[in-house]
Amino acid sequence: MSSVDSAEVAKFGRLAGRWWDESGPMRPLHRMNPLRVGWIDARLSHPARLLDVGCGAGIAAEALAKCGHTVLGLDASAEAIAAAEAHASGLGLSLAYRAGAAEDLVAEQLRFDAVTALEVIEHVEDPAAFMQLLASLVVPGGKVFVSTLNRTMRSLAVAKIGAEYVARLLPRGTHDWRRFVPPEALAGYGRAAGLALVDLTGMEMGVLSGAWRPTRDVGVNYLAAFARR
């Protein structure tokens, strides 16, 4: 089974031209990015050779490269990759992009010190198989980082109905709540793939500031770090 859901790829590919508009449809990702990237960077050896799976137009990949890592951003959307390359042009970062599927890299026997999949697993058809795929792309002892949404009634109210229909922070149809992944399920997928969960944190947006901060509450958004055995 491919990790690529063509309908999801097309949906986000149509947004490629607005991905770097911090007031546009990807505004929540821009605001969330300092927390995500800082949390991941603090758990990596420096410098790391890193793969960002489902990188979109490179919001996280570019920031991780600015932290000093050597980053390959991978996305199935050629439109998103073109936007990523255009934005990174001339920055002089250890950053490259590639349009394609993670399975292609597995076939080439490529391995990385760390693999990130941020706001991706809730858009794939088989999350268990996706975790197996991520595990196969990291070296023994390497790290896998996943950020996603918990499947709770609160996440339905806040991240789906609230974000898409009330506050209009995201385009309607961005998420399918039925695909949200509870932390215990993600941990189970990781164990089956040979990955041990080593850290977990919730992510919470300040109502007034719009800034994101870590929290013990994983009821809506959360970040998970795994180590490959």
C-alpha positions in Angstrom: 0.0 0.0 0.0 1.3 3.4 -0.9 1.6 6.1 1.8 0.3 8.6 -0.7 -3.4 9.5 -0.7 -3.9 11.2 -4.1 -7.0 13.2 -3.0 -5.1 14.6 0.0 -2.0 15.4 -2.1 -4.2 17.2 -4.6 -6.0 19.1 -1.9 -2.8 20.5 -0.4 -1.1 21.0 -3.8 -3.8 23.5 -4.7 -2.7 25.6 -1.7 1.0 25.6 -2.7 0.9 29.2 -3.9 -0.3 30.4 -0.5 1.8 28.1 1.7 4.2 30.8 2.8 1.5 33.5 3.3 1.6 33.7 7.1 -1.9 35.2 7.2 -3.2 32.6 4.7 -4.6 29.1 5.0 -1.3 27.8 6.5 -1.3 30.4 9.3 -1.8 27.7 12.1 1.3 25.9 10.8 3.4 29.1 10.8 2.4 29.8 14.4 2.9 26.3 15.5 6.3 25.9 13.8 8.6 27.5 16.4 7.3 25.1 19.1 7.5 22.0 16.8 11.0 22.8 15.5 12.4 23.8 18.8 11.1 20.7 20.5 12.6 18.5 17.8 15.9 20.3 17.6 16.4 20.0 21.4 16.2 16.2 21.0 18.7 15.8 18.1 22.4 15.4 17.9 24.0 18.3 16.0 24.2 18.3 13.1 21.8 15.6 12.1 21.0 14.3 8.6 17.2 14.7 8.6 14.3 13.7 6.3 11.0 15.6 6.5 8.3 13.4 5.1 5.2 15.3 3.8 7.1 18.6 4.0 4.6 20.6 2.0 6.2 23.9 0.9 8.9 23.5 3.5 7.8 25.5 6.6 9.4 23.0 9.0 12.2 21.7 6.7 13.6 25.2 6.2 13.5 26.0 9.9 15.2 22.7 10.8 17.9 23.5 8.2 18.4 26.9 9.9 19.1 25.1 13.1 22.1 23.6 11.4 20.8 20.2 10.2 21.2 18.8 6.7 17.6 18.4 5.6 15.8 16.6 2.7 12.2 17.7 2.3 10.0 15.1 0.6 6.4 15.6 -0.6 4.2 13.9 -3.1 3.0 17.3 -4.4 5.2 18.7 -7.1 3.4 22.1 -6.7 4.3 22.2 -3.0 7.9 21.2 -3.7 8.3 24.0 -6.3 7.0 26.5 -3.7 9.5 25.1 -1.2 12.4 25.4 -3.6 11.5 28.9 -4.6 11.3 30.1 -1.0 14.6 28.5 0.0 16.5 29.8 -3.1 19.5 31.8 -2.2 19.4 31.1 1.6 22.5 29.0 1.5 21.1 26.2 3.7 22.0 22.5 3.7 18.5 21.9 2.4 17.2 20.0 -0.6 13.8 19.0 -1.8 12.4 16.1 -3.7 8.9 15.3 -5.1 7.9 11.7 -4.6 6.8 9.1 -2.1 8.7 7.8 0.9 8.6 4.3 -0.6 11.0 5.6 -3.3 13.6 6.4 -0.7 13.2 3.0 0.9 13.8 1.3 -2.4 17.0 3.3 -2.8 18.0 2.1 0.7 18.4 5.7 2.0 18.6 6.1 5.8 18.7 9.2 8.0 19.6 10.2 11.5 16.1 11.5 12.1 12.8 11.5 10.2 10.0 13.9 10.8 6.4 13.6 9.8 4.5 16.7 11.0 0.8 16.9 10.5 1.0 14.1 8.0 -0.2 10.8 9.6 -3.8 11.9 9.9 -3.8 12.3 6.1 -2.6 8.8 5.2 -4.9 5.7 4.6 -2.9 3.3 6.8 -1.1 4.9 9.8 0.3 1.6 11.0 2.0 1.0 7.6 3.1 4.6 7.5 4.9 4.2 10.9 6.6 1.1 9.5 7.7 3.2 6.5 9.2 5.9 8.7 11.0 3.4 10.8 12.6 1.9 7.7 14.1 5.3 6.8 15.9 5.9 10.0 19.2 4.4 11.2 19.3 2.2 14.3 19.3 4.4 17.3 17.9 7.3 15.2 14.8 9.3 16.0 11.3 9.6 14.4 9.2 12.6 15.3 5.5 12.7 14.6 3.0 15.6 15.3 -0.7 15.0 14.8 -4.1 15.3 16.4 -5.8 13.1 19.1 -9.2 11.7 18.2 -11.3 13.1 21.1 -14.6 14.9 21.3 -12.6 18.0 22.2 -10.4 17.7 19.1 -13.6 17.4 17.0 -15.0 20.6 18.6 -11.7 22.6 18.5 -9.5 21.3 15.7 -12.3 20.4 13.2 -15.5 22.4 13.8 -13.9 25.3 15.6 -10.8 25.7 13.4 -12.5 25.1 10.0 -16.0 26.3 10.4 -16.1 28.8 13.3 -12.7 30.6 13.5 -11.9 29.7 9.8 -8.2 29.2 10.7 -8.1 26.4 8.2 -9.8 25.7 4.9 -13.0 23.6 5.2 -12.2 20.0 4.6 -8.6 20.2 5.8 -9.1 17.4 8.3 -11.2 14.2 8.7 -11.7 13.7 12.4 -12.0 10.0 11.9 -8.4 9.9 10.8 -7.1 11.6 14.0 -4.7 9.3 15.9 -4.8 8.8 19.7 -1.4 8.7 21.4 -1.8 5.2 22.6 -2.6 4.0 19.0 0.4 5.9 17.7 2.6 4.3 20.4 1.3 0.9 19.4 2.0 1.5 15.7 5.5 2.6 16.7 6.2 -0.6 18.8 5.1 -2.8 15.9 7.5 -0.9 13.7 10.4 -1.3 16.1 10.2 2.2 17.5 10.1 3.0 21.2 8.2 6.1 22.4 10.6 8.2 24.3 8.9 11.6 24.7 5.4 13.0 24.3 4.0 16.5 24.7 0.8 18.3 24.0 0.6 21.5 22.0 -1.7 24.3 23.0 -2.4 27.7 21.3 -2.8 30.8 23.4 -6.3 32.2 22.8 -5.2 35.8 22.9 -1.6 35.6 21.7 -2.0 32.9 19.1 1.4 31.6 20.1 1.8 27.8 20.8 3.2 26.3 23.9 3.9 22.8 25.2 1.5 21.3 27.7 0.9 18.0 29.5 -2.6 17.9 27.9 -2.5 15.8 24.7 -6.3 16.0 24.2 -6.0 17.9 20.9 -2.6 18.5 19.3 0.6 16.6 20.3 4.2 15.8 19.4 5.8 12.4 19.9 9.4 11.3 19.7 10.4 7.7 19.0 13.8 6.0 19.0 14.5 3.1 16.6 15.7 0.0 18.4 
